[in-house]
Structures are given as structure tokens and as C-alpha cells.
Amino acid sequence: MSWSASWIKTFVSPQGKPTKTLTDARDYLLKLPSRHAEHDVQAAIEAVLMAAEGRSPMLHAMAGIGTVLNGRKGIHLPKLSSRPRWERLS
């Protein structure tokens, strides 16, 4: 995986800048002034680095940046279908 890899959901920073790729996430996380000591920020930085190196799934990086941007609410992925899985199989 590379730093230009993008994810399925675009996050918007409090400054209004969209975070679409691992590069955007890295830049946002490294520019946080005083939050580097917080555990959620450290975990997000590690998840983004590991995803860029191909050692971790992108979903971990998405969850990390979503937690930092949205607080403890994390990420909300779009619902794929309103029908239960067993109904779609038939």
C-alpha cells in the first residue's frame, strides 16, 4: 500500500479540509499541536503508518482517524442494504 491510498469515506477536519488519503491523515495527525501524548492520537498515527507500509488493513487507519476527528463516536460506514443477508442470498 502507498501513502496515496484512499478510503471509502472522506473525513472532514474541524478546519474544513477533507481527509481522503493516508497522506492527508498523516499531515493532519502530525499538525495536531498538543494532542500527540493522547492514546487515541498515538494509536491513529500507528494505524496510518502500518496501513501505508502494508502491515495493517486500511480499516484500522480509518477507525483511528475517525476516532480522532469525531471523538469517541468513531466512524460510521454507509449501510449497504436494508435487507438481511439471508434474504439477499435467495
C-alpha positions as CSV (number, residue, x, y, z in Angstrom):
1,M,0.0,0.0,0.0
2,S,1.2,3.5,-0.5
3,W,0.6,6.9,1.1
4,S,-1.7,7.9,-1.8
5,A,-4.2,5.1,-1.0
6,S,-7.7,6.4,-0.3
7,W,-10.5,5.1,1.7
8,I,-14.2,4.7,1.1
9,K,-15.3,7.6,3.4
10,T,-14.0,11.1,3.3
11,F,-13.5,12.6,6.7
12,V,-13.6,16.4,7.2
13,S,-11.3,18.0,9.7
14,P,-12.5,20.8,12.1
15,Q,-10.8,23.3,9.8
16,G,-13.0,22.0,6.9
17,K,-10.2,20.3,5.0
18,P,-11.2,16.8,3.6
19,T,-9.1,13.8,4.6
20,K,-9.3,11.4,1.7
21,T,-5.9,9.6,1.7
22,L,-3.3,8.3,4.1
23,T,-1.2,11.3,3.3
24,D,-4.0,13.7,4.3
25,A,-4.4,11.7,7.5
26,R,-0.7,11.8,8.3
27,D,-0.5,15.5,7.7
28,Y,-3.5,16.2,9.9
29,L,-2.2,14.0,12.8
30,L,1.3,15.4,12.7
31,K,0.0,19.0,12.8
32,L,-2.1,18.5,16.0
33,P,-0.5,20.9,18.5
34,S,-0.9,19.3,21.9
35,R,-2.7,16.0,21.4
36,H,0.3,13.9,20.5
37,A,0.5,12.5,24.0
38,E,-3.1,11.2,23.9
39,H,-3.5,7.5,23.4
40,D,-6.1,7.8,20.6
41,V,-3.8,10.0,18.6
42,Q,-0.9,7.7,19.1
43,A,-3.0,4.7,18.0
44,A,-4.2,6.6,15.0
45,I,-0.7,7.6,13.9
46,E,0.5,4.0,14.3
47,A,-2.5,2.6,12.3
48,V,-1.9,5.1,9.5
49,L,1.8,4.2,9.4
50,M,1.1,0.5,9.4
51,A,-1.5,0.8,6.6
52,A,0.9,2.8,4.5
53,E,3.5,0.1,4.9
54,G,1.0,-2.6,4.1
55,R,1.2,-4.2,7.6
56,S,-2.3,-3.4,8.6
57,P,-5.7,-3.1,6.9
58,M,-7.0,0.4,5.8
59,L,-10.0,-0.1,8.1
60,H,-7.7,0.3,11.2
61,A,-6.4,3.6,9.8
62,M,-10.0,4.7,9.1
63,A,-11.1,3.9,12.6
64,G,-8.1,5.7,14.0
65,I,-8.6,9.0,12.1
66,G,-12.4,8.7,12.6
67,T,-11.9,8.5,16.4
68,V,-9.5,11.5,16.4
69,L,-11.8,13.6,14.3
70,N,-15.2,12.5,15.7
71,G,-14.2,11.9,19.3
72,R,-15.3,8.6,20.8
73,K,-18.1,8.2,18.2
74,G,-15.6,6.8,15.7
75,I,-16.6,6.1,12.1
76,H,-20.0,5.4,10.6
77,L,-19.8,3.5,7.4
78,P,-22.8,3.6,5.0
79,K,-25.3,0.9,5.3
80,L,-25.0,-1.4,2.3
81,S,-28.5,-2.9,2.3
82,S,-31.7,-2.7,4.3
83,R,-32.5,-6.4,3.7
84,P,-31.0,-9.1,6.0
85,R,-28.2,-11.1,4.5
86,W,-30.2,-14.4,4.4
87,E,-32.9,-12.7,2.3
88,R,-30.3,-11.4,-0.3
89,L,-28.8,-14.9,-0.7
90,S,-32.0,-16.4,-2.2
